[in-house]
Amino acid sequence: MARIAVIGAGMGAMAAAARLAVAGHRVAVYERTGTYGGAVRRFERDGFSFDTGPGLLPLPAVWRDLFVKTGREPLESRVELVQVDPSSRHVFADGTEVALPNASRAGVVAALDEALGRPAGQRWGDLLVRAREAWDRTRRPLLEEPLWTDWRVLAEREPYPAVPHKRLLRTRRAGTLAEVAAWELRDLRLTALLESHALAYGLDPRTAPANAAVLPYMEHAFGMWYVRGGLRELARAVYERCRERRVEFRFDTEVTGIVEKDGRVAGVELAGGEPAEAEFVVAGVTPGVLDRLAGDTAVRDAGGVPPQRGAASRVTVLLALRGGRPEGTAHRTVVHTRDRAGELEALFGAAPAAPADPTVTILRPGDPGLVPDAEHEAMTLTSVVPAGTGAEDGAERLLAVAERAVPGLRDRLLWHEVRTPADVAAETGAAGGAVPAPALAAADGRLLHAGNSTALAGLFTAGGWSHPGGGLPHAGMSGALVAGLVVEGPDFRGSQ
């Protein structure tokens, strides 16, 4: 039995803590803020409740596995999972609308053909087939195994089987997501649909590798889920599982350094100089914070993958509305920008700024536990902005876009709350409120994340800023990988 110190109480860190405690270790979690969950937080006012981080859960199997492995009981015994159907409603620049069924390729193809005209559905269905091949090729090395020491193999190979495209007497294959859209989909609305999955993670579709097509594939293959009461309930369930396994939590306790002795981690130093001895340390923090705590060399894995630094964040507007949610309303609506070039230039150009006409995601849960009564509605608007930017006009910009999908929205408004990148930074410690993207292959490795092992023996990393990257499923996977590396040693190769 070893003493293990976990820095941070984010979802990946807690997933690691629960698994390590079940393996018989003494685990203590040190969290600089007053609560758990990292970016998975809740805002409450006047009987309204809102998720301020992610609002939907893809790949719930990751968290089901955690509860089975740490307690032999289903996740559903702790939270109520609801499959969202339709998975999403889309409002395109030309006013066309489509609602996409959840986890049904045939249903999605039919819906797109009906809304956009043939062969739109078939083209999208063919894209999903190719994306599945990319998923099959990368699932284990990118999600289920520790990062390969020869990670450059992943960096150099594009696993997406792009369709050959003849251009200027040459045959080429798409290397970026934007080229996939232009050459294989050939419809601006389908382009918006595909690129919105990359934009949601702050990825520029013009430079994101073609295998970013796995992002919509994951949604269509495994469905999108809502946790009754909000995603904060998932964080609560994981926290309670940790406590049941005798994990100690110390909130409002900042770690100021990682202690090294004889080339190996020996514990952490807490604010005020208090030491906490440990044979292993799991850091659920950003690369910048880890740099400060342990030095640059500690965040490099054996293969030398540089840590990913995020450039994008989110602005979120929480709306308390009079009037109940109409029957049949989609849980999630994506309102696509009318100015794709302008949005991409604003987000990823030489002088990054919040787009004047952003793509906006509207969440309308229809959960009676989030509102004072049936005569009110809690709605969330979200758009991507560059990390570190302000959001003084965020409510106005997002409301203007949202009214394309929800007419008369302003007339129902009781009050609103704006959550900026500064709020994300305060909750997660990420510089500028940056949000990490999932690991993707190709692109010279710039979308890979540093491995969970580090150059300092006994120091590991978990959470969205380490392998396999950002997103709730990936955070849970990182916890499983770290636990395997600690328990089984460097020869651990993932669950079989």
C-alpha positions in Angstrom: 0.0 0.0 0.0 1.4 3.3 -1.1 0.6 6.9 -0.2 -0.6 8.8 -3.2 -1.1 12.5 -3.5 -3.5 13.8 -6.2 -3.3 17.4 -7.2 -6.7 18.8 -8.1 -10.2 17.3 -7.9 -11.2 17.4 -11.6 -13.0 14.5 -13.2 -9.8 12.7 -14.5 -8.1 13.2 -11.1 -11.0 11.8 -9.2 -11.3 8.9 -11.6 -7.7 8.0 -10.9 -8.2 8.5 -7.2 -11.1 6.1 -7.0 -9.4 3.4 -8.9 -6.1 3.7 -6.9 -8.0 3.6 -3.6 -9.8 0.4 -4.7 -6.3 -1.1 -5.5 -5.5 -0.6 -1.8 -3.5 2.7 -1.8 -4.0 5.6 0.6 -5.1 8.5 -1.5 -5.3 12.1 -0.6 -6.7 14.8 -3.0 -5.6 18.4 -2.6 -7.9 20.9 -4.4 -7.1 24.7 -4.4 -10.8 25.6 -4.7 -13.7 24.9 -2.4 -15.3 22.1 -4.4 -14.7 19.1 -6.8 -15.4 18.6 -10.5 -13.0 21.0 -12.2 -15.0 22.5 -15.1 -18.1 20.5 -14.2 -19.8 23.1 -12.0 -23.3 24.4 -11.3 -24.7 27.9 -11.0 -27.9 28.4 -8.9 -30.1 31.4 -8.5 -33.8 32.0 -7.7 -34.7 28.3 -8.1 -32.8 28.0 -11.4 -29.9 25.6 -11.9 -27.4 25.5 -14.7 -24.4 23.4 -15.8 -21.5 25.9 -16.4 -19.3 23.3 -18.0 -20.3 20.5 -20.3 -24.0 19.9 -20.6 -24.2 16.5 -22.4 -22.3 13.3 -22.0 -20.9 11.3 -24.9 -19.5 7.7 -24.3 -21.1 7.1 -20.9 -19.4 3.6 -21.0 -16.3 5.2 -19.6 -18.0 6.2 -16.4 -20.0 3.0 -16.3 -16.7 1.2 -16.3 -15.5 3.3 -13.4 -18.4 2.4 -11.2 -18.3 -1.3 -12.0 -14.5 -1.5 -11.4 -14.7 0.5 -8.1 -17.9 -0.9 -6.6 -19.5 -3.6 -8.8 -22.6 -1.5 -9.4 -24.0 0.3 -12.4 -23.5 4.0 -12.9 -27.3 4.2 -13.2 -27.7 3.3 -9.5 -26.2 6.7 -8.7 -27.4 9.0 -11.5 -30.3 8.9 -14.0 -29.0 8.8 -17.6 -31.4 10.0 -20.4 -30.6 9.4 -24.1 -31.2 12.7 -25.9 -33.4 12.4 -28.9 -33.1 14.1 -31.3 -29.4 14.3 -30.7 -29.3 17.8 -32.1 -31.3 20.3 -34.1 -29.4 22.4 -36.6 -30.3 25.8 -38.0 -28.1 26.6 -41.0 -27.1 30.0 -42.5 -29.8 29.8 -45.2 -32.5 29.1 -42.7 -32.7 25.3 -43.4 -33.3 23.2 -40.3 -32.8 19.6 -39.5 -33.2 17.4 -36.4 -30.8 14.5 -36.3 -31.9 11.3 -34.5 -29.7 9.9 -31.7 -27.4 7.0 -32.5 -29.1 6.1 -35.8 -27.1 6.4 -39.0 -30.1 5.4 -41.1 -32.2 7.9 -39.3 -29.7 10.7 -39.8 -29.3 9.9 -43.5 -33.1 10.0 -44.0 -33.4 13.3 -42.0 -30.6 15.0 -44.0 -32.1 13.8 -47.3 -35.5 15.2 -46.4 -34.2 18.5 -45.1 -31.3 19.2 -47.5 -32.3 17.1 -50.5 -30.6 14.1 -51.9 -27.8 13.0 -51.9 -26.9 15.0 -48.8 -27.8 12.2 -46.5 -25.9 9.6 -48.4 -22.8 11.8 -48.5 -23.0 12.3 -44.7 -23.6 8.5 -44.2 -20.5 7.7 -46.4 -18.5 10.1 -44.3 -19.5 8.3 -41.1 -18.4 5.0 -42.6 -15.0 6.4 -43.4 -14.8 8.1 -39.9 -15.6 4.7 -38.4 -12.5 3.3 -40.1 -10.4 6.1 -38.7 -11.9 5.4 -35.2 -11.1 1.7 -35.5 -7.5 2.5 -36.4 -6.9 5.0 -33.6 -9.2 3.9 -30.7 -6.7 1.8 -28.8 -3.5 4.0 -29.2 -5.4 7.3 -28.7 -7.9 6.3 -26.0 -7.2 2.9 -24.3 -3.4 2.6 -24.1 -0.7 4.7 -22.6 0.8 6.9 -25.3 3.3 5.0 -27.4 6.9 5.9 -26.9 7.1 6.0 -30.7 4.3 8.4 -30.8 5.7 10.0 -34.0 4.0 7.1 -35.8 0.7 8.5 -34.8 1.8 12.0 -35.6 2.9 11.2 -39.2 0.0 8.9 -40.3 -3.4 10.2 -41.3 -5.8 7.4 -40.5 -8.8 8.9 -42.2 -9.4 7.0 -45.6 -10.1 10.1 -47.7 -11.7 9.8 -51.1 -9.3 10.5 -54.0 -9.9 13.9 -55.4 -8.8 15.1 -58.9 -7.5 18.7 -58.9 -5.4 20.4 -61.5 -4.6 17.1 -63.2 -3.4 15.7 -59.8 -5.1 13.2 -57.5 -5.1 14.3 -53.9 -6.6 13.1 -50.6 -8.0 15.4 -48.0 -5.6 16.2 -45.3 -7.7 18.6 -43.2 -11.3 18.6 -42.0 -12.1 21.5 -44.3 -10.9 19.6 -47.3 -13.0 16.6 -46.3 -16.0 18.9 -46.2 -15.3 20.6 -49.5 -14.3 17.5 -51.5 -16.5 14.8 -50.0 -19.6 16.6 -48.8 -19.9 19.4 -51.3 -22.7 21.2 -49.4 -22.2 24.3 -47.3 -24.7 23.0 -44.8 -23.0 19.7 -44.4 -19.8 21.6 -44.1 -21.2 23.6 -41.2 -22.5 20.4 -39.6 -19.0 18.7 -39.8 -17.0 21.7 -38.8 -19.2 22.5 -35.8 -17.9 19.4 -34.1 -14.3 20.7 -34.4 -15.2 24.2 -33.5 -16.9 23.0 -30.3 -13.3 22.0 -29.1 -11.7 25.2 -30.4 -10.2 23.4 -33.4 -9.7 25.3 -36.7 -11.3 23.0 -39.4 -8.8 24.5 -42.0 -5.9 23.0 -40.1 -7.5 20.2 -38.0 -6.5 16.8 -39.4 -9.0 14.8 -41.5 -9.4 12.2 -38.8 -11.2 14.9 -36.7 -14.2 13.3 -38.5 -14.2 10.8 -35.6 -15.8 13.5 -33.4 -19.2 13.4 -35.2 -18.8 9.6 -35.5 -18.5 9.2 -31.8 -21.8 11.1 -31.3 -23.7 9.2 -34.0 -22.3 5.7 -33.0 -22.6 6.0 -29.2 -25.3 8.6 -28.7 -25.5 11.7 -26.6 -26.8 11.5 -23.0 -28.0 13.8 -20.3 -27.7 13.3 -16.6 -30.9 14.1 -14.8 -30.2 17.2 -12.6 -27.3 18.2 -14.8 -23.8 17.0 -15.4 -22.8 18.2 -11.9 -24.7 15.1 -10.7 -22.1 13.0 -12.4 -19.3 14.9 -10.6 -21.1 14.4 -7.3 -21.5 10.7 -7.9 -17.8 10.3 -8.7 -16.8 12.3 -5.6 -19.1 10.2 -3.4 -17.6 7.0 -4.9 -14.1 8.3 -3.9 -15.2 9.1 -0.4 -16.7 5.6 -0.1 -13.3 4.2 -1.0 -11.7 6.3 1.8 -10.1 8.9 -0.5 -9.3 12.0 1.6 -10.2 15.4 0.2 -8.7 18.6 1.3 -10.4 21.6 -0.3 -9.1 25.2 -0.3 -5.6 23.6 -0.1 -3.1 24.7 -2.7 -0.1 22.6 -3.7 2.8 24.9 -4.2 5.5 22.4 -5.2 6.3 18.8 -6.0 9.0 17.3 -3.8 11.8 15.3 -5.4 14.3 13.1 -3.6 17.0 10.9 -5.3 15.4 11.3 -8.7 12.0 10.3 -7.6 8.9 12.1 -6.4 8.6 12.2 -2.6 5.4 14.1 -2.0 4.0 17.6 -2.4 4.4 20.9 -0.6 1.3 22.8 0.5 0.7 26.5 0.8 2.4 27.6 4.0 5.2 25.1 3.6 3.4 22.1 5.0 4.8 18.9 3.5 2.7 15.9 2.5 4.8 12.8 1.9 3.8 10.4 -0.9 5.3 7.6 -3.0 3.3 8.7 -6.0 1.8 12.0 -7.2 -1.0 12.3 -9.7 -1.2 15.8 -11.1 -4.6 16.7 -12.5 -3.5 20.2 -13.6 -2.6 22.1 -16.7 0.9 21.9 -18.3 1.6 25.5 -17.2 0.8 24.7 -13.6 2.8 21.5 -13.7 5.8 23.5 -15.1 5.6 25.8 -12.1 5.3 22.9 -9.6 7.9 20.6 -10.9 9.8 22.2 -13.8 9.6 21.8 -17.5 11.3 18.4 -17.7 8.7 16.8 -15.4 5.9 17.2 -18.0 7.8 15.4 -20.7 7.1 11.7 -21.2 9.7 9.3 -22.3 8.9 10.0 -26.0 9.3 13.8 -25.6 5.7 14.8 -26.6 5.4 18.5 -25.9 2.4 19.4 -23.8 -0.6 20.8 -25.7 -1.4 24.5 -25.0 -5.0 25.5 -25.6 -5.9 28.6 -27.6 -9.7 28.5 -27.3 -12.2 29.0 -24.5 -15.9 29.4 -24.2 -18.4 32.1 -23.3 -21.6 30.8 -21.8 -24.8 32.8 -21.1 -27.3 31.4 -18.6 -30.9 32.4 -19.2 -33.7 32.4 -16.7 -36.9 32.5 -18.7 -40.6 33.0 -18.0 -42.8 30.5 -19.7 -42.3 26.7 -19.8 -40.3 24.7 -22.3 -42.6 23.8 -25.2 -43.4 20.1 -25.7 -41.2 18.5 -28.3 -38.4 21.1 -28.0 -34.9 19.7 -28.9 -32.5 19.4 -26.0 -29.7 20.8 -28.1 -29.8 23.2 -31.0 -26.8 24.4 -33.0 -27.3 27.7 -34.8 -24.6 28.0 -37.4 -22.9 31.2 -38.3 -23.9 33.2 -41.4 -20.3 34.2 -41.9 -18.0 31.2 -41.8 -15.0 33.0 -43.1 -15.5 35.8 -40.6 -15.9 33.4 -37.7 -12.8 31.5 -38.5 -10.7 34.6 -39.0 -11.9 36.1 -35.7 -11.1 32.9 -33.8 -7.9 31.8 -35.5 -6.6 34.8 -37.3 -3.6 37.1 -36.5 -5.6 39.1 -33.9 -8.0 36.6 -32.2 -11.3 38.0 -31.0 -14.8 36.9 -30.3 -16.7 36.5 -33.6 -19.4 39.0 -34.4 -21.7 36.2 -35.7 -20.7 33.1 -33.8 -21.9 29.5 -34.0 -24.0 29.1 -30.9 -25.1 26.0 -29.1 -28.4 26.2 -27.2 -29.2 23.7 -24.5 -32.8 23.4 -23.3 -32.8 20.4 -20.9 -36.5 20.3 -20.0 -35.5 19.0 -16.5 -38.0 20.0 -13.8 -35.2 19.9 -11.3 -33.5 22.9 -12.9 -36.4 25.4 -12.7 -38.7 26.8 -9.9 -41.8 25.4 -11.6 -43.3 24.3 -14.9 -43.9 28.0 -15.9 -40.2 28.7 -16.2 -37.3 27.4 -18.4 -33.5 27.3 -17.8 -31.6 27.7 -21.1 -27.8 27.9 -21.8 -26.1 29.5 -24.8 -22.5 28.7 -25.6 -20.0 29.8 -28.2 -16.2 29.4 -28.7 -14.0 32.4 -28.1 -10.2 32.8 -28.0 -8.7 32.0 -24.6 -8.0 35.1 -22.6 -10.6 37.3 -24.3 -13.3 39.2 -22.5 -17.0 38.8 -23.0 -18.5 42.1 -22.2 -21.0 41.9 -25.1 -21.3 38.1 -24.9 -24.9 38.1 -23.9 -26.0 40.4 -26.7 -24.1 38.5 -29.4 -25.3 35.1 -28.4 -28.9 36.2 -27.9 -29.0 37.8 -31.3 -27.9 34.4 -32.9 -30.1 32.3 -30.6 -33.3 34.2 -31.6 -32.9 32.7 -35.1 -33.8 29.4 -33.5 -36.0 30.7 -30.6 -38.1 33.6 -31.7 -39.2 36.0 -29.0 -36.4 34.9 -26.7 -35.7 38.3 -25.3 -39.3 38.9 -24.3 -39.2 35.9 -22.0 -35.9 36.9 -20.3 -36.1 37.3 -16.5 -32.3 37.6 -16.0 -29.1 36.3 -17.4 -25.6 35.5 -16.2 -22.5 35.5 -18.4 -19.6 33.1 -17.8 -16.4 34.2 -19.4 -13.0 32.6 -20.0 -11.9 34.3 -16.8 -14.4 32.1 -14.9 -13.1 29.0 -16.7 -9.6 30.0 -15.7 -10.6 30.5 -12.0 -12.3 27.1 -11.9 -9.7 25.0 -13.8 -6.4 26.9 -13.5 -6.0 26.9 -17.3 -4.3 30.1 -18.6 -6.9 32.3 -20.3 -9.6 29.7 -19.6 -8.3 27.5 -22.4 -10.2 24.3 -23.0 -8.3 21.1 -24.1 -9.2 19.2 -27.3 -9.3 15.4 -27.5 -6.2 13.7 -28.9 -6.1 13.3 -32.6 -3.6 11.6 -34.9 -1.5 13.2 -37.7 -1.0 17.0 -37.8 2.7 16.4 -36.9 1.5 15.5 -33.4 0.4 18.9 -32.3 -3.0 17.5 -31.2 -1.5 14.7 -29.2 -1.1 15.2 -25.4 1.9 14.4 -23.3 1.8 10.9 -21.9 0.5 10.1 -18.4 4.0 9.2 -17.2 6.6 11.9 -16.8 10.4 12.1 -16.6 10.2 12.2 -12.8 9.7 8.7 -11.5 6.4 8.4 -9.5 4.8 11.5 -11.1 1.8 11.0 -13.4 -0.7 13.3 -15.0 -4.4 12.9 -15.5 -7.2 15.0 -16.9 -7.9 16.8 -20.1 -4.4 18.3 -20.5 -2.7 14.9 -20.6 -3.2 11.8 -22.8 -5.9 11.2 -24.2 -7.0 14.8 -24.0 -10.1 16.9 -23.4 -13.7 15.9 -23.0 -15.5 14.0 -20.2 -14.9 10.5 -21.7 -11.2 11.3 -22.3 -10.8 12.6 -18.7 -12.2 9.3 -17.4 -9.9 7.3 -19.6 -6.9 9.2 -18.4 -7.8 8.2 -14.8 -7.9 4.6 -15.8 -4.6 4.8 -17.6 -2.8 6.4 -14.6 -4.2 3.8 -12.2 -2.9 1.1 -14.5 0.5 2.6 -14.7 0.8 3.0 -10.9 -0.6 -0.4 -10.1 1.0 -2.5 -12.9 4.1 -0.4 -13.7 5.5 1.0 -17.0 4.7 -2.3 -18.8 0.9 -1.6 -18.5 -0.6 -1.5 -22.0 -4.3 -0.8 -21.2 -7.3 -2.9 -20.5 -7.8 -5.8 -22.8 
